[in-house]
Amino acid sequence: MARPLPNQTLARTSATSLRHFPGHSKPSPPLSAPAFRKAAAVLLLAAAVALPCAVLYRAAVLNALRPVQVGWDRRPWWEREQTPLAVMVPDEDGNVDPAAADYLDSDDLKLEQVLQEASMDNKTIILTTLNAAWASSGSVIDLFIDSFRRGVRTSSLLKHLVIITFDWKAYKRCMKIHTYCFALATEDVDFSQEKRFQTAGYLEMMWKRLDFLRLVLEKGYSFIFSDADIMWFRNPFLHFYPDGDFQIACDHYVGNATDLGNIANGGFNYVRSNNQSIEFYKFWYSSRLRYPGYHDQDVFNLIKHDPYITYIGLKIKFLSTAYFGGICEPSRDLNKVCTMHANCCIGLQSKLHDLRIMMEDWRNYMSMPPSLKRFGALSWRVPQNCSLSLLNQ
């Protein structure tokens, strides 16, 4: 006798199994075509009514839950605290002003455009910030740009410099003296006046700057950030480490680029755009809430020991003051110096005085014959009006 086909065997097994369950009714006869069409129409009508109701119910539930942050938002605390650079506040009906939305979109496009135009081939740019107090003729920004022009192989770097301005006066001055300027929106905050070290206005400006740098990294751009009171005398790229995600200058350098005992200075750093650096800048910015009243540099020196830095895999390198010096710890050899910072200095006039002395010293050095340069016959005459002792008073 021929063996049944597999499908026949399955059908017989199913039928036998059904007979063994007490109370199982006989299979219903198949629906006729008109009845099937009627049933399908009823189902489609029910779905059409139920779907919008489900969407409205879900939106109502989510809106009710949104103010309650505990329990459902599982992101790290530093991501939950992250705030945008500009906030569009909806009205009572939940609508956002279209003009405000267009302004922010336009602002973002302008930033993207200026970054693209100023970028090096490897998407690296040089950034500094400027407010009206440092923007007047003969003030800090003029000395900053002049140092590029008088430095060794630094004048070509000006085409990669973007000046971020905190107020309208600084932006207008920037447009007169430089190619790439970007006005950073600072609603309800006046950053135009001189912000003395550790005042509330100074702290707010420093944190605003840090959050902006995070945005630049998220756009895929690596950068050198330099305070405008840093004089550029040589191309610094030759002295960066090939394996550092985040490289920062020091107020005091202990002699080892990886030693966390180095006292960092946030006024000069080189940062590669990658997942590690972006995550670090989020963590750094949000850490201001853990250390209220501290500026970004002090907070960095506190969080550099945090295990989370190791967890995300960020490679930190500290830059030697032999190449990246300042008033706190000058670069001793003018044959090596790349940058000199008017740090450890309070007050605009004190900074200007010592920066001008720096530039005179550099011009004197550059005018010397090579034999005297190699001999190291010249040293810095600063600090004069700036000093660490005055800072600690």
C-alpha positions as CSV (number, residue, x, y, z in Angstrom):
1,M,0.0,0.0,0.0
2,A,1.3,3.4,-0.9
3,R,2.5,5.6,2.0
4,P,0.4,8.8,2.6
5,L,1.9,12.1,1.7
6,P,3.2,14.3,4.5
7,N,0.3,16.8,4.2
8,Q,-2.2,13.9,4.3
9,T,-0.5,12.5,7.5
10,L,-0.7,16.0,9.1
11,A,-4.4,16.4,8.3
12,R,-5.2,12.9,9.7
13,T,-3.2,13.6,12.9
14,S,-5.0,16.9,13.4
15,A,-8.4,15.4,12.9
16,T,-7.6,12.5,15.3
17,S,-6.3,14.9,17.9
18,L,-9.5,17.0,17.8
19,R,-11.6,13.9,18.4
20,H,-9.7,13.2,21.6
21,F,-10.6,16.6,23.3
22,P,-14.1,16.3,24.9
23,G,-16.5,19.1,24.0
24,H,-14.7,20.2,20.9
25,S,-17.2,21.3,18.3
26,K,-17.1,20.4,14.7
27,P,-15.2,22.9,12.4
28,S,-17.4,25.7,11.1
29,P,-18.3,25.6,7.5
30,P,-16.4,28.1,5.3
31,L,-18.0,31.6,4.8
32,S,-19.7,32.3,1.6
33,A,-18.2,35.1,-0.6
34,P,-20.8,37.8,0.3
35,A,-20.5,37.0,4.0
36,F,-16.7,37.2,3.8
37,R,-16.9,40.6,2.1
38,K,-19.3,41.8,4.8
39,A,-17.1,40.6,7.6
40,A,-14.0,42.3,6.0
41,A,-15.8,45.6,5.7
42,V,-16.8,45.5,9.4
43,L,-13.2,44.8,10.4
44,L,-11.8,47.7,8.3
45,L,-14.4,50.1,9.8
46,A,-13.4,49.0,13.3
47,A,-9.7,49.5,12.6
48,A,-10.3,52.9,11.1
49,V,-12.1,54.0,14.3
50,A,-9.6,52.3,16.7
51,L,-6.3,53.5,15.3
52,P,-6.8,57.3,15.8
53,C,-8.2,56.6,19.3
54,A,-5.0,54.6,20.1
55,V,-2.8,57.4,18.8
56,L,-4.6,60.0,20.9
57,Y,-4.5,57.8,24.0
58,R,-0.8,57.2,23.6
59,A,0.0,60.9,23.2
60,A,-2.1,61.8,26.3
61,V,-0.4,59.1,28.4
62,L,3.1,60.3,27.2
63,N,2.3,64.0,27.9
64,A,1.1,63.0,31.4
65,L,4.3,61.1,32.0
66,R,6.8,63.6,30.5
67,P,7.2,65.8,33.6
68,V,8.0,62.7,35.7
69,Q,11.6,62.0,35.0
70,V,12.3,59.4,37.6
71,G,12.0,55.7,36.7
72,W,11.7,55.8,32.9
73,D,14.5,58.0,31.6
74,R,17.5,55.6,31.8
75,R,20.0,57.9,30.1
76,P,23.1,58.9,32.2
77,W,22.5,62.0,34.3
78,W,24.9,64.1,32.3
79,E,22.9,63.4,29.1
80,R,19.6,64.2,30.8
81,E,21.0,67.6,32.0
82,Q,22.3,68.6,28.6
83,T,20.7,71.8,27.3
84,P,20.7,73.2,23.8
85,L,22.6,76.4,23.1
86,A,19.3,78.2,22.3
87,V,15.9,77.1,23.6
88,M,12.6,77.6,21.7
89,V,9.9,77.9,24.4
90,P,6.4,76.8,23.2
91,D,3.3,78.9,24.0
92,E,0.4,77.6,26.1
93,D,-1.0,75.7,23.1
94,G,2.4,73.9,22.6
95,N,3.2,75.9,19.5
96,V,6.7,77.2,18.7
97,D,7.1,80.6,17.0
98,P,8.0,79.8,13.3
99,A,10.3,82.9,13.2
100,A,12.3,81.5,16.1
101,A,12.5,78.1,14.5
102,D,13.7,79.6,11.2
103,Y,16.2,81.8,13.1
104,L,17.7,78.8,14.8
105,D,17.8,76.7,11.6
106,S,19.5,79.7,9.8
107,D,22.0,80.1,12.7
108,D,22.9,76.5,12.5
109,L,23.4,76.7,8.7
110,K,25.6,79.7,9.1
111,L,27.7,77.9,11.7
112,E,28.0,74.8,9.4
113,Q,29.0,77.1,6.5
114,V,31.7,79.0,8.4
115,L,33.2,75.7,9.8
116,Q,33.3,74.2,6.3
117,E,35.0,77.2,4.8
118,A,37.6,77.5,7.5
119,S,38.3,73.8,7.9
120,M,41.6,72.1,7.0
121,D,41.5,69.1,4.8
122,N,41.1,66.8,7.8
123,K,38.1,68.8,9.2
124,T,40.2,70.6,11.8
125,I,39.7,74.3,12.7
126,I,41.1,76.8,15.1
127,L,38.6,78.6,17.4
128,T,38.7,81.5,19.8
129,T,36.0,83.5,21.5
130,L,35.6,87.3,21.7
131,N,33.5,89.8,23.5
132,A,33.4,93.6,23.2
133,A,35.8,94.2,26.1
134,W,38.6,92.4,24.1
135,A,37.5,93.6,20.7
136,S,38.3,97.3,20.6
137,S,41.2,98.6,18.4
138,G,44.5,97.9,20.0
139,S,43.1,95.4,22.4
140,V,43.6,91.7,23.0
141,I,42.2,90.5,19.6
142,D,44.6,92.7,17.6
143,L,47.6,91.3,19.5
144,F,46.3,87.8,19.0
145,I,46.0,88.1,15.3
146,D,49.3,90.0,15.1
147,S,51.1,87.1,16.8
148,F,50.0,84.7,14.0
149,R,51.5,87.1,11.4
150,R,54.8,87.4,13.3
151,G,55.1,83.8,14.3
152,V,57.1,81.1,12.6
153,R,54.9,79.3,10.0
154,T,51.7,80.5,11.7
155,S,50.4,83.2,9.3
156,S,48.8,80.6,7.0
157,L,46.8,79.2,10.0
158,L,44.7,82.4,10.1
159,K,42.7,81.1,7.2
160,H,41.5,78.3,9.5
161,L,40.7,80.5,12.4
162,V,37.0,81.1,13.4
163,I,36.3,83.8,15.9
164,I,33.1,83.2,18.0
165,T,31.6,86.4,19.2
166,F,29.4,86.9,22.3
167,D,27.9,90.2,21.4
168,W,27.1,92.5,18.5
169,K,29.9,94.9,19.0
170,A,32.5,92.1,19.0
171,Y,30.9,90.6,15.9
172,K,31.1,93.9,14.0
173,R,34.7,94.4,14.9
174,C,35.5,90.8,13.9
175,M,34.0,91.3,10.5
176,K,36.3,94.3,9.9
177,I,39.6,92.4,10.8
178,H,39.0,88.8,10.0
179,T,37.4,86.5,7.4
180,Y,35.6,83.9,9.6
181,C,33.3,85.2,12.4
182,F,30.3,83.6,14.0
183,A,27.8,85.3,16.3
184,L,26.8,83.0,19.2
185,A,23.3,83.8,20.4
186,T,23.3,84.8,24.1
187,E,19.7,85.8,24.8
188,D,19.0,87.6,28.1
189,V,22.8,87.6,29.0
190,D,25.1,90.5,28.4
191,F,28.6,89.2,27.7
192,S,29.9,92.4,26.2
193,Q,31.6,93.8,29.3
194,E,34.9,92.6,30.9
195,K,34.2,89.5,32.9
196,R,36.7,89.4,35.8
197,F,38.0,86.0,36.8
198,Q,35.6,83.9,38.9
199,T,32.7,86.4,38.8
200,A,29.2,85.0,37.9
201,G,29.4,86.6,34.4
202,Y,32.8,85.0,33.9
203,L,31.6,81.6,34.9
204,E,28.5,81.8,32.7
205,M,30.6,82.8,29.7
206,M,33.1,79.9,30.3
207,W,30.3,77.3,30.4
208,K,28.6,78.8,27.4
209,R,31.8,78.4,25.5
210,L,32.3,74.8,26.6
211,D,28.8,73.8,25.5
212,F,29.5,75.4,22.1
213,L,32.7,73.4,21.7
214,R,30.6,70.2,22.3
215,L,28.4,71.2,19.4
216,V,31.4,71.7,17.1
217,L,32.6,68.2,18.0
218,E,29.1,66.8,17.3
219,K,29.3,68.3,13.8
220,G,32.4,66.2,13.1
221,Y,35.0,68.9,13.5
222,S,38.2,68.6,15.4
223,F,39.6,71.8,16.8
224,I,42.3,73.8,18.6
225,F,40.7,76.1,21.0
226,S,42.8,79.1,22.0
227,D,41.9,81.9,24.3
228,A,42.5,85.3,22.6
229,D,45.1,86.2,25.2
230,I,47.4,83.5,23.9
231,M,50.2,84.6,21.6
232,W,51.0,82.1,18.7
233,F,54.7,82.1,17.9
234,R,55.1,78.7,16.2
235,N,52.9,76.1,14.5
236,P,51.7,73.8,17.4
237,F,50.6,70.8,15.3
238,L,54.2,69.5,15.3
239,H,54.0,69.0,19.1
240,F,50.6,67.3,19.5
241,Y,50.5,63.6,20.4
242,P,49.2,61.2,17.7
243,D,47.3,59.1,20.2
244,G,45.5,61.8,22.2
245,D,41.8,62.5,22.0
246,F,42.0,65.5,24.3
247,Q,45.2,67.5,24.7
248,I,45.4,70.4,27.1
249,A,47.9,73.0,28.1
250,C,49.0,73.4,31.8
251,D,49.4,76.0,34.4
252,H,51.9,73.6,35.9
253,Y,53.5,70.7,34.0
254,V,55.1,67.9,36.1
255,G,57.1,66.4,33.2
256,N,54.9,63.6,32.1
257,A,52.2,64.0,29.4
258,T,49.9,61.3,31.0
259,D,50.3,62.3,34.6
260,L,46.9,63.4,36.0
261,G,48.9,65.5,38.5
262,N,49.4,68.1,35.8
263,I,47.4,71.3,36.5
264,A,45.5,71.9,33.3
265,N,44.6,75.2,31.8
266,G,41.4,75.2,29.7
267,G,42.5,78.2,27.6
268,F,44.3,76.0,25.1
269,N,43.4,72.5,24.0
270,Y,43.4,70.3,20.9
271,V,40.5,67.9,20.6
272,R,39.8,65.2,18.0
273,S,36.1,64.7,17.1
274,N,35.1,61.2,18.0
275,N,32.7,59.4,20.3
276,Q,35.0,59.6,23.3
277,S,35.5,63.3,23.1
278,I,31.8,64.1,22.5
279,E,30.8,62.0,25.5
280,F,33.5,63.7,27.6
281,Y,32.3,67.2,26.7
282,K,28.8,66.2,27.7
283,F,30.1,64.8,31.0
284,W,32.3,67.9,31.6
285,Y,29.5,70.4,30.9
286,S,27.0,68.6,33.1
287,S,29.6,68.3,35.9
288,R,29.1,72.1,36.5
289,L,26.0,71.0,38.5
290,R,28.1,68.9,40.8
291,Y,30.5,71.7,41.4
292,P,28.5,75.0,41.5
293,G,30.6,78.1,41.5
294,Y,33.6,76.5,39.7
295,H,34.7,77.4,36.2
296,D,35.4,74.8,33.5
297,Q,39.1,74.6,34.2
298,D,38.7,73.8,37.9
299,V,35.9,71.3,37.1
300,F,38.2,69.6,34.6
301,N,41.0,69.3,37.2
302,L,38.4,67.7,39.5
303,I,36.8,65.2,37.1
304,K,40.0,64.1,35.3
305,H,40.3,61.4,38.0
306,D,36.7,60.2,37.5
307,P,36.4,56.5,36.6
308,Y,34.0,57.4,33.8
309,I,36.9,59.0,31.9
310,T,38.5,55.6,31.8
311,Y,35.2,53.8,31.0
312,I,34.6,55.9,27.8
313,G,38.2,55.3,26.7
314,L,39.2,59.0,26.4
315,K,42.9,59.5,26.0
316,I,44.1,62.6,27.8
317,K,47.5,64.2,27.1
318,F,48.9,67.2,28.9
319,L,51.0,69.6,26.8
320,S,54.4,70.6,28.1
321,T,55.0,74.2,29.2
322,A,58.3,74.0,27.3
323,Y,56.2,74.5,24.2
324,F,52.9,75.8,25.5
325,G,53.8,78.3,28.3
326,G,52.3,81.2,30.1
327,I,52.6,83.6,32.9
328,C,52.0,80.8,35.4
329,E,54.9,78.8,34.1
330,P,56.7,80.5,31.1
331,S,58.2,78.6,28.2
332,R,61.9,79.1,29.0
333,D,63.4,78.6,25.5
334,L,62.3,81.0,22.8
335,N,63.7,78.5,20.3
336,K,61.0,76.0,21.3
337,V,58.0,78.1,22.3
338,C,54.8,77.7,20.4
339,T,52.3,79.7,22.5
340,M,52.4,82.0,25.5
341,H,49.3,82.6,27.6
342,A,48.6,85.7,29.8
343,N,47.2,83.3,32.4
344,C,47.6,83.9,36.2
345,C,46.5,87.5,35.5
346,I,43.5,89.5,36.6
347,G,42.3,92.6,34.8
348,L,42.3,93.6,31.2
349,Q,44.9,96.3,31.5
350,S,47.4,94.0,33.3
351,K,46.9,91.5,30.5
352,L,47.4,94.0,27.8
353,H,50.6,95.4,29.4
354,D,52.2,92.0,29.7
355,L,51.0,90.8,26.3
356,R,52.6,93.8,24.6
357,I,55.9,93.1,26.5
358,M,55.7,89.5,25.2
359,M,55.3,90.7,21.6
360,E,58.2,93.1,22.0
361,D,60.4,90.2,23.3
362,W,59.4,88.1,20.4
363,R,60.1,90.8,17.8
364,N,63.6,91.3,19.5
365,Y,64.2,87.5,19.3
366,M,63.2,87.3,15.6
367,S,65.6,90.2,14.7
368,M,68.6,88.4,16.3
369,P,71.1,86.6,14.1
370,P,70.8,82.8,14.1
371,S,74.0,82.3,16.2
372,L,72.5,84.4,19.1
373,K,69.2,82.7,18.8
374,R,70.9,79.3,19.3
375,F,72.8,80.6,22.2
376,G,69.6,81.5,24.0
377,A,70.7,85.1,24.8
378,L,67.2,86.4,25.2
379,S,64.5,85.5,27.8
380,W,61.0,86.8,28.6
381,R,60.6,90.0,30.6
382,V,57.2,88.8,31.8
383,P,55.5,88.7,34.2
384,Q,55.4,92.3,35.2
385,N,51.8,93.5,35.9
386,C,50.6,89.9,35.8
387,S,51.7,87.6,38.6
388,L,50.6,84.4,40.4
389,S,51.0,86.1,43.8
390,L,48.4,88.8,42.8
391,L,46.1,86.0,41.7
392,N,46.1,84.4,45.1
393,Q,45.4,87.5,47.0
